[in-house]
């Protein structure tokens, strides 16, 4: 039967709200279940979820509306409240990833370092799950490329840190692009080092907020595109902020953390999670630290370089304390994953020379470099060149104070964060594995695999195949094959003191064969090997243009966090 026009006018029309409204329900601040349910009911009754268009003409009509629409709406609200409470617990977390430059594994108090003072990193260590055999690359740009793509850096074209071979292929899908698809806001603060030309910059690769220096370090410049703003320094640095240069005030590490905190303060009230990538250029050369951080080491007799290197690390620790304090004050710790790592092994030079006293403790004992009894430093393919901290903390979700001894790697970060975000990794790109099963249950199975390391850095124009069997390593759970001439049992000899290559011929043969297959597949993906050197330095050009057309404005954080 048909419906009369007057009856049609009396009907209430309900329009399902857009997905953003549902996300606003899911992203409510954590609270008790009863408060949460009440909030959802109020939002539903305010027609946040359904928009009624009701025409009421008389008391009879109103009675029918109450009977047919208002009471069912209340029932719907209650049902949504119950289900939304459950969904809230599964809402994707914010992610804060901090990566330091050249710190390595040793200079953390909880790693057994005898004299470094890192109380905030020690506290994070105590409250985190620690991956004790987490491996990266021997140098910085390759590691960052692996983090951004979930695959070996040479398969992104990154075979060096300069000379156009630090540029990450434009064919790769990046971590922030995947997180954006899952509704995240993404910000980078500090060091990018995966291409300084416009289309390689982080603002073109998935980051919404970009606050970076150029090149591989503040003030660096090479005869190619890889260069920072001219004459830049660690104090009061020039920073490229969303495409425009600004001059900040203070020490670079303090500035990068302040910018990140500023941005997070704004994002925390939005209806979307955030990903903050804080990539310090410290403690990379030149070894300069704030006077308050440097002075302690100078008073102990350290030289200028060593006082700067270790002073920068203690300054990083202070900034980690600022970060954790603010996340706690903002009541975000239950809904934020915090990750701390470094990009390669500890740098030589600034860290001192092995077995050479750098200073004297108050009790008269010598102060020596400490590398956790590992062989190798930054730039080498030994364990000490590629093993770094990985602390992962999510309060209320994962147990604290746990060590996971499985061999894990930089390529595992992307699939881990993508899983947490509820997104999907590109299967034809990502080689790593999600760490989420281990974070939930340290006893979860973890199949053995080979991890391949190559120093790269061959001369520009050389044929990479000529360097296949030089300066490389293959690692699995038990062994490390180094330079094709050394094999170490890493379970019984983690310091690599005894070469057992003649005792395990099958292990060596299997590792060599796996590495050769990997190299043959990887060589065609080294897309930057014949790239011509750029005739201009993009940061220099853009800086000069801005200087000539209005100048460089001052930048100060809106949020002041001591």
RODO-2510 file (C-alpha; in nm, 4 decimals, decimal comma):
residues 562
     n   res          X          Y          Z
     1     x     0,0000     0,0000     0,0000
     2     x     0,1060     0,3545    -0,0614
     3     x     0,1817     0,6201     0,2036
     4     x    -0,0018     0,9516     0,2110
     5     x     0,1938     1,2743     0,1814
     6     x     0,0944     1,3874     0,5336
     7     x     0,2066     1,0572     0,6824
     8     x     0,5363     1,0791     0,4980
     9     x     0,5893     1,4248     0,6503
    10     x     0,5403     1,2866     1,0007
    11     x     0,8066     1,0190     0,9590
    12     x     1,1426     1,0810     1,1218
    13     x     1,4346     1,0486     0,8845
    14     x     1,7642     0,9181     1,0211
    15     x     2,0917     0,9728     0,8420
    16     x     2,3929     0,7697     0,9488
    17     x     2,6724     1,0015     1,0572
    18     x     3,0028     1,0100     0,8668
    19     x     3,2914     0,7870     0,9781
    20     x     3,4616     1,0839     1,1497
    21     x     3,1843     1,0845     1,4131
    22     x     3,2463     0,7197     1,4907
    23     x     3,6180     0,7925     1,5199
    24     x     3,5413     1,0718     1,7648
    25     x     3,3601     0,8179     1,9842
    26     x     3,6469     0,5712     1,9673
    27     x     3,9087     0,8403     2,0404
    28     x     3,7480     0,9625     2,3651
    29     x     4,0040     1,0160     2,6396
    30     x     4,0591     0,7053     2,8595
    31     x     3,8342     0,7012     3,1638
    32     x     3,6210     0,4622     3,3641
    33     x     3,3834     0,2424     3,1687
    34     x     3,0793     0,4049     3,3286
    35     x     3,1930     0,7564     3,2419
    36     x     3,2746     0,6407     2,8931
    37     x     2,9334     0,4817     2,8419
    38     x     2,7574     0,7939     2,9717
    39     x     2,9577     1,0143     2,7361
    40     x     2,8605     0,7992     2,4382
    41     x     2,4926     0,8038     2,5345
    42     x     2,5000     1,1837     2,5620
    43     x     2,6663     1,2125     2,2211
    44     x     2,4081     0,9833     2,0645
    45     x     2,1159     1,1695     2,2197
    46     x     2,2655     1,4925     2,0897
    47     x     2,2362     1,3286     1,7463
    48     x     2,6100     1,2961     1,6930
    49     x     2,5499     0,9495     1,5563
    50     x     2,2086     0,9932     1,3960
    51     x     2,0559     1,3143     1,2673
    52     x     1,6733     1,3069     1,2974
    53     x     1,4529     1,5312     1,0945
    54     x     1,1159     1,5174     1,2765
    55     x     0,7971     1,7045     1,1939
    56     x     0,5647     1,7151     1,4975
    57     x     0,2103     1,8493     1,4510
    58     x     0,0120     1,7424     1,7553
    59     x     0,0295     1,5476     2,0789
    60     x    -0,0651     1,2239     1,9077
    61     x     0,2160     1,2696     1,6597
    62     x     0,4588     1,3483     1,9392
    63     x     0,3560     1,0371     2,1293
    64     x     0,4214     0,8241     1,8247
    65     x     0,7590     0,9851     1,7728
    66     x     0,8580     0,9090     2,1301
    67     x     0,7383     0,5546     2,0973
    68     x     0,8962     0,4767     1,7652
    69     x     1,2139     0,6804     1,7656
    70     x     1,3279     0,8261     2,0985
    71     x     1,3107     0,5083     2,3068
    72     x     1,4776     0,2939     2,0396
    73     x     1,7374     0,5674     2,0089
    74     x     1,8184     0,5328     2,3784
    75     x     1,8569     0,1578     2,3355
    76     x     2,0856     0,2185     2,0406
    77     x     2,2872     0,4616     2,2506
    78     x     2,3337     0,2044     2,5253
    79     x     2,4404    -0,0601     2,2746
    80     x     2,6844     0,1777     2,1111
    81     x     2,8234     0,2767     2,4512
    82     x     2,8949    -0,0845     2,5406
    83     x     3,0517    -0,1665     2,2057
    84     x     3,2427     0,1607     2,1860
    85     x     3,3936     0,0956     2,5287
    86     x     3,5383    -0,2253     2,3914
    87     x     3,6511    -0,0590     2,0693
    88     x     3,8197     0,2176     2,2679
    89     x     4,0564    -0,0325     2,4213
    90     x     4,1597    -0,1300     2,0700
    91     x     4,1979     0,2229     1,9317
    92     x     4,5350     0,2697     1,7637
    93     x     4,7922     0,4304     1,9911
    94     x     4,9990     0,7392     1,9404
    95     x     5,3584     0,6536     1,8499
    96     x     5,6721     0,8409     1,9540
    97     x     5,9920     0,7074     1,7970
    98     x     6,3199     0,8614     1,9169
    99     x     6,6385     0,7755     1,7263
   100     x     6,9781     0,9171     1,8215
   101     x     7,2733     0,9576     1,5866
   102     x     7,5952     0,7607     1,6568
   103     x     7,5174     0,6819     2,0211
   104     x     7,5243     0,3069     1,9769
   105     x     7,4520     0,0505     2,2461
   106     x     7,7103     0,1158     2,5157
   107     x     7,6430     0,4686     2,6512
   108     x     7,3335     0,3871     2,8576
   109     x     7,3625     0,3376     3,2302
   110     x     7,1495     0,0231     3,2403
   111     x     7,3697    -0,1368     2,9735
   112     x     7,6483    -0,1568     3,2271
   113     x     7,8208     0,1695     3,1457
   114     x     8,0332     0,2514     3,4519
   115     x     8,0171     0,6328     3,4551
   116     x     7,7610     0,7759     3,2072
   117     x     7,4615     0,9360     3,3827
   118     x     7,1373     0,8561     3,2005
   119     x     6,8674     0,8408     3,4721
   120     x     6,5758     0,8985     3,2328
   121     x     6,6903     0,6382     2,9813
   122     x     6,7475     0,4032     3,2738
   123     x     6,3897     0,4635     3,3869
   124     x     6,2648     0,3999     3,0344
   125     x     6,4736     0,0816     3,0253
   126     x     6,3134    -0,0353     3,3504
   127     x     5,9600     0,0320     3,2252
   128     x     6,0046    -0,1095     2,8733
   129     x     6,0395    -0,4304     2,6831
   130     x     6,4044    -0,4434     2,5719
   131     x     6,5156    -0,6113     2,2529
   132     x     6,8697    -0,7032     2,3499
   133     x     6,9927    -0,8114     2,0041
   134     x     6,8451    -0,5396     1,7858
   135     x     7,0555    -0,4781     1,4740
   136     x     7,0733    -0,1870     1,2309
   137     x     7,3221    -0,0676     0,9659
   138     x     7,6829     0,0472     1,0142
   139     x     7,5913     0,4067     0,9205
   140     x     7,3003     0,6462     0,9474
   141     x     7,1121     0,7004     0,6181
   142     x     7,0853     0,3252     0,5461
   143     x     6,9271     0,2585     0,8859
   144     x     6,6778     0,5422     0,8416
   145     x     6,5849     0,4060     0,5008
   146     x     6,5152     0,0644     0,6520
   147     x     6,2938     0,2204     0,9197
   148     x     6,0935     0,4087     0,6590
   149     x     6,0387     0,1113     0,4250
   150     x     6,0729    -0,2148     0,6162
   151     x     6,3338    -0,3479     0,3755
   152     x     6,7097    -0,3501     0,3333
   153     x     6,8420    -0,0022     0,2475
   154     x     7,0323    -0,1178    -0,0600
   155     x     6,6958    -0,2206    -0,2039
   156     x     6,5970     0,1438    -0,1612
   157     x     6,9040     0,2598    -0,3519
   158     x     7,0775     0,3756    -0,0326
   159     x     7,4381     0,2530    -0,0528
   160     x     7,6118     0,5550     0,1036
   161     x     7,5386     0,8559     0,3212
   162     x     7,6293     1,1204     0,0562
   163     x     7,6914     1,1665    -0,3195
   164     x     7,3254     1,1145    -0,4177
   165     x     7,3391     0,7586    -0,2845
   166     x     7,1604     0,8600     0,0355
   167     x     6,8395     0,9299    -0,1598
   168     x     6,5616     0,6815    -0,0866
   169     x     6,3942     0,5563    -0,4025
   170     x     6,0713     0,7330    -0,4878
   171     x     5,9140     0,3965    -0,5665
   172     x     5,9021     0,3023    -0,1980
   173     x     5,5941     0,3413     0,0184
   174     x     5,7014     0,4951     0,3481
   175     x     5,6002     0,4347     0,7069
   176     x     5,4297     0,7756     0,7483
   177     x     5,2375     0,7239     0,4235
   178     x     5,1007     0,3969     0,5611
   179     x     5,0178     0,5582     0,8948
   180     x     4,8454     0,8477     0,7204
   181     x     4,6199     0,5974     0,5469
   182     x     4,5251     0,4707     0,8925
   183     x     4,4289     0,8220     1,0043
   184     x     4,7524     0,9316     1,1727
   185     x     4,9066     1,2771     1,1810
   186     x     5,2801     1,2392     1,1202
   187     x     5,5610     1,4735     1,2231
   188     x     5,9402     1,4612     1,1889
   189     x     6,1752     1,6624     1,4068
   190     x     6,5497     1,6616     1,3431
   191     x     6,7384     1,4508     1,0932
   192     x     6,5894     1,3131     0,7701
   193     x     6,8983     1,2315     0,5566
   194     x     6,7173     1,0483     0,2762
   195     x     6,7364     1,3160     0,0085
   196     x     6,7508     1,6954     0,0087
   197     x     6,5941     1,7544    -0,3318
   198     x     6,2310     1,8592    -0,3146
   199     x     6,0619     1,5338    -0,4180
   200     x     6,2768     1,3338    -0,1720
   201     x     6,1914     1,5546     0,1252
   202     x     5,9795     1,4193     0,4123
   203     x     5,6905     1,6519     0,3335
   204     x     5,6556     1,4629     0,0057
   205     x     5,6950     1,1231     0,1738
   206     x     5,4071     1,1232     0,4223
   207     x     5,4947     1,3716     0,6978
   208     x     5,2424     1,6464     0,7756
   209     x     5,4759     1,8394     1,0051
   210     x     5,8399     1,8812     0,9011
   211     x     6,1017     2,0449     1,1247
   212     x     6,4434     1,9343     1,0002
   213     x     6,8010     2,0187     0,9178
   214     x     6,9471     1,9161     0,5827
   215     x     7,2185     1,6759     0,4733
   216     x     7,3588     1,4189     0,7119
   217     x     7,4244     1,6662     0,9904
   218     x     7,3859     2,0283     1,0926
   219     x     7,6242     2,2422     0,8885
   220     x     7,7355     1,9599     0,6582
   221     x     7,7800     2,0204     0,2860
   222     x     7,9165     1,7997     0,0067
   223     x     7,9678     1,8554    -0,3681
   224     x     7,6226     1,7164    -0,4436
   225     x     7,2643     1,7773    -0,3322
   226     x     7,3366     1,6549     0,0234
   227     x     7,3887     1,9729     0,2245
   228     x     7,2373     2,1621     0,5159
   229     x     7,1695     2,5359     0,5276
   230     x     7,5012     2,7211     0,4835
   231     x     7,7157     2,7855     0,7913
   232     x     7,4630     2,6216     1,0215
   233     x     7,5595     2,5396     1,3805
   234     x     7,4401     2,3265     1,6733
   235     x     7,3551     2,6393     1,8730
   236     x     7,0687     2,8593     1,7499
   237     x     7,0340     2,6418     1,4377
   238     x     6,8601     2,7226     1,1126
   239     x     6,5754     2,4736     1,0669
   240     x     6,3516     2,4067     0,7683
   241     x     6,0005     2,4218     0,9067
   242     x     5,7311     2,3046     0,6651
   243     x     5,9319     2,4323     0,3705
   244     x     6,0454     2,7641     0,5175
   245     x     6,3661     2,8352     0,7057
   246     x     6,3493     2,9637     1,0616
   247     x     6,6124     3,0383     1,3219
   248     x     6,5641     2,8608     1,6517
   249     x     6,7153     2,9559     1,9858
   250     x     6,9163     2,7123     2,1956
   251     x     7,0958     2,3814     2,1487
   252     x     6,9787     2,1683     1,8568
   253     x     6,8618     1,8648     2,0576
   254     x     6,6633     2,0863     2,2932
   255     x     6,5114     2,2614     1,9906
   256     x     6,4022     1,9378     1,8198
   257     x     6,2385     1,7997     2,1337
   258     x     6,0680     2,1342     2,1990
   259     x     5,9263     2,1406     1,8464
   260     x     5,8024     1,7836     1,8820
   261     x     5,6378     1,8562     2,2171
   262     x     5,4787     2,1698     2,0744
   263     x     5,3260     1,9701     1,7917
   264     x     5,2116     1,6835     2,0138
   265     x     5,0448     1,9318     2,2495
   266     x     4,8304     2,0497     1,9598
   267     x     4,7636     1,7044     1,8162
   268     x     4,6648     1,5359     2,1412
   269     x     4,3194     1,6977     2,1401
   270     x     4,2411     1,6001     1,7815
   271     x     4,0326     1,3039     1,6755
   272     x     4,3296     1,1179     1,5311
   273     x     4,6416     0,9500     1,6668
   274     x     4,9849     1,0947     1,5983
   275     x     5,3261     0,9621     1,4989
   276     x     5,6169     1,1759     1,6219
   277     x     5,9556     1,0848     1,4745
   278     x     6,2249     1,2606     1,6810
   279     x     6,5580     1,2066     1,5091
   280     x     6,8392     1,3883     1,6847
   281     x     7,1617     1,4701     1,5029
   282     x     7,3405     1,4294     1,8382
   283     x     7,5807     1,2879     1,9388
   284     x     7,7135     1,3008     1,5798
   285     x     8,0318     1,4948     1,4985
   286     x     8,1138     1,7815     1,5552
   287     x     8,1166     1,6933     1,9235
   288     x     7,9530     2,0000     2,0754
   289     x     7,7325     2,0010     2,3830
   290     x     7,5675     2,2651     2,6027
   291     x     7,8046     2,3959     2,8665
   292     x     7,6014     2,2452     3,1502
   293     x     7,6272     1,8998     2,9912
   294     x     7,9888     1,9324     2,8815
   295     x     8,1296     2,0802     3,2008
   296     x     8,1055     1,7655     3,4106
   297     x     8,3328     1,5777     3,1741
   298     x     8,5816     1,8597     3,1397
   299     x     8,6151     1,8675     3,5174
   300     x     8,6973     1,4961     3,5063
   301     x     8,9788     1,5631     3,2613
   302     x     8,8100     1,4758     2,9310
   303     x     8,9299     1,6344     2,6100
   304     x     8,7054     1,8664     2,4115
   305     x     8,5755     1,5992     2,1697
   306     x     8,4977     1,3386     2,4367
   307     x     8,3379     1,5965     2,6679
   308     x     8,1190     1,7032     2,3764
   309     x     8,0225     1,3491     2,2749
   310     x     7,9222     1,2283     2,6205
   311     x     7,7764     1,5672     2,7107
   312     x     7,5405     1,5370     2,4129
   313     x     7,4284     1,1945     2,5340
   314     x     7,3491     1,3234     2,8815
   315     x     7,1630     1,6139     2,7195
   316     x     6,9594     1,3633     2,5161
   317     x     6,8770     1,1907     2,8428
   318     x     6,7483     1,5175     2,9894
   319     x     6,5245     1,5639     2,6881
   320     x     6,3913     1,2108     2,7222
   321     x     6,2952     1,3104     3,0746
   322     x     6,1091     1,6157     2,9383
   323     x     5,9285     1,3992     2,6855
   324     x     5,8180     1,1329     2,9317
   325     x     5,7103     1,3915     3,1877
   326     x     5,4863     1,5707     2,9409
   327     x     5,3315     1,2509     2,8069
   328     x     5,2490     1,1621     3,1663
   329     x     5,1075     1,5065     3,2468
   330     x     4,8933     1,4880     2,9339
   331     x     4,7676     1,1453     3,0482
   332     x     4,8801     0,9884     2,7224
   333     x     5,0976     0,7053     2,8526
   334     x     4,8151     0,4513     2,8351
   335     x     4,7589     0,5368     2,4709
   336     x     5,1114     0,6058     2,3469
   337     x     5,3868     0,3697     2,2378
   338     x     5,7313     0,5134     2,3138
   339     x     6,0335     0,3715     2,1300
   340     x     6,3995     0,4572     2,1814
   341     x     6,6862     0,3442     1,9575
   342     x     7,0058     0,4595     1,7850
   343     x     7,0987     0,4491     1,4165
   344     x     7,4322     0,2613     1,4231
   345     x     7,7130     0,1584     1,6537
   346     x     7,8921     0,4026     1,8802
   347     x     8,1065     0,6527     1,6932
   348     x     8,4823     0,6362     1,7286
   349     x     8,6770     0,9507     1,8028
   350     x     8,4202     1,1190     2,0213
   351     x     8,3727     0,8080     2,2309
   352     x     8,7473     0,7771     2,2886
   353     x     9,0022     0,5149     2,1935
   354     x     8,9799     0,1618     2,3364
   355     x     9,1895     0,1101     2,6496
   356     x     9,2987     0,4758     2,6517
   357     x     9,2089     0,6727     2,9648
   358     x     8,9959     0,9801     2,8937
   359     x     8,9708     1,1166     3,2464
   360     x     8,9839     1,0316     3,6137
   361     x     8,6930     0,9606     3,8464
   362     x     8,6732     1,1349     4,1866
   363     x     8,7973     0,8132     4,3482
   364     x     9,1048     0,8167     4,1249
   365     x     8,9973     0,5342     3,8929
   366     x     9,0543     0,5753     3,5178
   367     x     8,7584     0,6534     3,2919
   368     x     8,7742     0,4368     2,9796
   369     x     8,5431     0,3986     2,6787
   370     x     8,2744     0,1333     2,7185
   371     x     8,1210    -0,0633     2,4315
   372     x     7,9550    -0,3489     2,6202
   373     x     8,2466    -0,5807     2,5367
   374     x     8,1542    -0,5858     2,1679
   375     x     8,3876    -0,5864     1,8720
   376     x     8,3450    -0,2977     1,6285
   377     x     8,2211     0,0589     1,6214
   378     x     8,0224     0,2707     1,3763
   379     x     8,1087     0,1900     1,0153
   380     x     8,1996    -0,1741     1,0773
   381     x     7,9934    -0,4868     1,0091
   382     x     8,0809    -0,6440     1,3446
   383     x     7,8249    -0,6651     1,6238
   384     x     7,9465    -0,3440     1,7863
   385     x     7,8938    -0,1555     1,4621
   386     x     7,5279    -0,2501     1,4249
   387     x     7,3817    -0,3415     1,7661
   388     x     7,1818    -0,0631     1,9302
   389     x     6,9224    -0,0220     2,2076
   390     x     6,5569    -0,0846     2,1374
   391     x     6,3301     0,0081     2,4273
   392     x     5,9548    -0,0236     2,3631
   393     x     5,6993     0,0929     2,6181
   394     x     5,3204     0,0966     2,6197
   395     x     5,1786     0,1271     2,9693
   396     x     4,8900    -0,0998     3,0524
   397     x     4,9406    -0,3138     2,7428
   398     x     5,2857    -0,4730     2,7507
   399     x     5,4879    -0,5964     3,0445
   400     x     5,7775    -0,3837     3,1597
   401     x     6,1217    -0,4982     3,2613
   402     x     6,1451    -0,7764     3,0009
   403     x     6,4406    -0,8742     2,7848
   404     x     6,3752    -1,0332     2,4460
   405     x     6,6931    -1,1943     2,3184
   406     x     6,5802    -1,2893     1,9681
   407     x     6,7794    -1,1275     1,6892
   408     x     6,5613    -0,8466     1,5535
   409     x     6,6336    -0,5620     1,3145
   410     x     6,5534    -0,2163     1,1768
   411     x     6,3380    -0,3714     0,9026
   412     x     6,0987    -0,4948     1,1744
   413     x     5,9978    -0,1467     1,2926
   414     x     5,7673    -0,0604     1,0007
   415     x     5,5576    -0,3795     1,0105
   416     x     5,5330    -0,3463     1,3893
   417     x     5,3991     0,0083     1,3800
   418     x     5,1748    -0,0617     1,0836
   419     x     5,0139    -0,3498     1,2736
   420     x     4,9612    -0,1314     1,5796
   421     x     4,7969     0,1295     1,3587
   422     x     4,5622    -0,1237     1,2030
   423     x     4,7062    -0,0604     0,8575
   424     x     4,8474    -0,3038     0,6009
   425     x     5,2100    -0,3341     0,4907
   426     x     5,2853    -0,3611     0,1176
   427     x     5,3737    -0,7294     0,0840
   428     x     5,5889    -0,6738    -0,2240
   429     x     5,8140    -0,4336    -0,0322
   430     x     5,8348    -0,5159     0,3361
   431     x     6,0901    -0,7793     0,4388
   432     x     6,0723    -0,7336     0,8137
   433     x     5,8425    -0,8938     1,0687
   434     x     5,6087    -0,7408     1,3206
   435     x     5,7398    -0,7473     1,6759
   436     x     5,3869    -0,7276     1,8163
   437     x     5,3604    -1,1037     1,8902
   438     x     5,6809    -1,0830     2,0976
   439     x     5,5610    -0,7688     2,2705
   440     x     5,2400    -0,9433     2,3699
   441     x     5,4117    -1,2685     2,4645
   442     x     5,7901    -1,2951     2,4826
   443     x     5,7571    -1,6716     2,4350
   444     x     5,5927    -1,6386     2,0934
   445     x     5,7720    -1,8358     1,8215
   446     x     6,0355    -1,6454     1,6238
   447     x     6,1742    -1,8378     1,3281
   448     x     6,5404    -1,7987     1,2472
   449     x     6,6411    -1,5986     0,9398
   450     x     6,9442    -1,4394     0,7785
   451     x     7,0127    -1,0684     0,8153
   452     x     7,2543    -0,9131     0,5657
   453     x     7,4817    -0,6180     0,6350
   454     x     7,7083    -0,4373     0,3904
   455     x     7,9191    -0,1351     0,4630
   456     x     7,8599     0,0065     0,1137
   457     x     8,0415     0,3366     0,0589
   458     x     8,2395     0,2209    -0,2443
   459     x     8,3770     0,4968    -0,4631
   460     x     8,1252     0,6786    -0,6793
   461     x     8,1161     0,5252    -1,0275
   462     x     8,2566     0,1906    -0,9159
   463     x     8,0736    -0,1303    -0,9961
   464     x     7,9024    -0,2597    -0,6787
   465     x     7,9512    -0,6229    -0,7853
   466     x     8,3234    -0,5729    -0,7348
   467     x     8,2524    -0,5176    -0,3666
   468     x     8,0035    -0,7984    -0,3063
   469     x     8,2420    -1,0099    -0,1029
   470     x     8,4048    -0,7255     0,0900
   471     x     8,2956    -0,5530     0,4091
   472     x     7,9808    -0,7577     0,4598
   473     x     7,8289    -0,9804     0,7263
   474     x     7,5551    -1,2401     0,7532
   475     x     7,3839    -1,2898     1,0882
   476     x     7,1356    -1,5432     1,2207
   477     x     7,0440    -1,6458     1,5734
   478     x     7,3666    -1,8373     1,6260
   479     x     7,6440    -1,7080     1,4012
   480     x     7,7959    -1,4014     1,2378
   481     x     7,9896    -1,4465     0,9136
   482     x     8,2204    -1,1478     0,8602
   483     x     8,4164    -1,0525     0,5437
   484     x     8,3756    -1,4084     0,4133
   485     x     8,6783    -1,5123     0,6198
   486     x     8,5549    -1,5073     0,9797
   487     x     8,2748    -1,6932     1,1581
   488     x     8,1781    -1,6328     1,5189
   489     x     7,9478    -1,8302     1,7456
   490     x     7,7505    -1,5380     1,8868
   491     x     7,5844    -1,7448     2,1590
   492     x     7,9092    -1,8546     2,3226
   493     x     8,1376    -1,5767     2,1999
   494     x     7,9375    -1,2495     2,1679
   495     x     8,2599    -1,0484     2,1765
   496     x     8,3847    -1,2188     1,8567
   497     x     8,7176    -1,3316     1,9990
   498     x     8,7495    -1,6727     1,8330
   499     x     8,7140    -1,7409     1,4588
   500     x     8,5452    -2,0824     1,4140
   501     x     8,5079    -2,0740     1,0349
   502     x     8,6936    -2,4055     0,9899
   503     x     8,4723    -2,5823     1,2425
   504     x     8,1355    -2,5170     1,0735
   505     x     8,1715    -2,5651     0,6961
   506     x     7,7979    -2,6235     0,6389
   507     x     7,7001    -2,3090     0,8314
   508     x     7,9457    -2,1097     0,6216
   509     x     7,8291    -2,2634     0,2924
   510     x     7,4632    -2,1960     0,3726
   511     x     7,5345    -1,8363     0,4714
   512     x     7,7413    -1,7709     0,1603
   513     x     7,4738    -1,9159    -0,0652
   514     x     7,1960    -1,7138     0,1001
   515     x     7,4006    -1,3966     0,0789
   516     x     7,4826    -1,4512    -0,2881
   517     x     7,1133    -1,5001    -0,3725
   518     x     7,0260    -1,1867    -0,1791
   519     x     7,2960    -0,9822    -0,3541
   520     x     7,1894    -1,0921    -0,7005
   521     x     6,8330    -0,9859    -0,6253
   522     x     6,9470    -0,6593    -0,4662
   523     x     7,1979    -0,5319    -0,7217
   524     x     6,9311    -0,4197    -0,9773
   525     x     6,7588    -0,2204    -0,6998
   526     x     7,0636     0,0011    -0,6347
   527     x     6,9090     0,2790    -0,8393
   528     x     7,1427     0,5629    -0,7459
   529     x     7,4725     0,4171    -0,8641
   530     x     7,4834     0,6113    -1,1902
   531     x     7,3063     0,9237    -1,0666
   532     x     7,4917     1,2402    -1,1706
   533     x     7,6094     1,4726    -0,8960
   534     x     7,3674     1,7601    -0,8516
   535     x     7,5151     2,0907    -0,9594
   536     x     7,3238     2,2712    -0,6860
   537     x     7,2627     2,2238    -0,3165
   538     x     6,8864     2,2615    -0,2742
   539     x     6,9022     2,3821     0,0864
   540     x     7,1591     2,6460    -0,0083
   541     x     6,9501     2,7698    -0,2986
   542     x     6,6250     2,7826    -0,1010
   543     x     6,7953     2,9496     0,1937
   544     x     6,9459     3,2245    -0,0218
   545     x     6,6160     3,2857    -0,1996
   546     x     6,4363     3,3263     0,1305
   547     x     6,7140     3,5480     0,2653
   548     x     6,6759     3,7735    -0,0378
   549     x     6,2969     3,7845    -0,0104
   550     x     6,2044     3,8644     0,3451
   551     x     6,4725     3,6963     0,5534
   552     x     6,4765     3,4219     0,8167
   553     x     6,2230     3,4663     1,0985
   554     x     6,2807     3,3616     1,4573
   555     x     6,1097     3,0457     1,5820
   556     x     6,0158     2,9820     1,9417
   557     x     5,8016     2,7030     2,0844
   558     x     5,4589     2,7970     2,2105
   559     x     5,4915     2,5379     2,4864
   560     x     5,7830     2,5934     2,7234
   561     x     5,8881     2,2687     2,8921
   562     x     6,1845     2,2856     3,1291
***
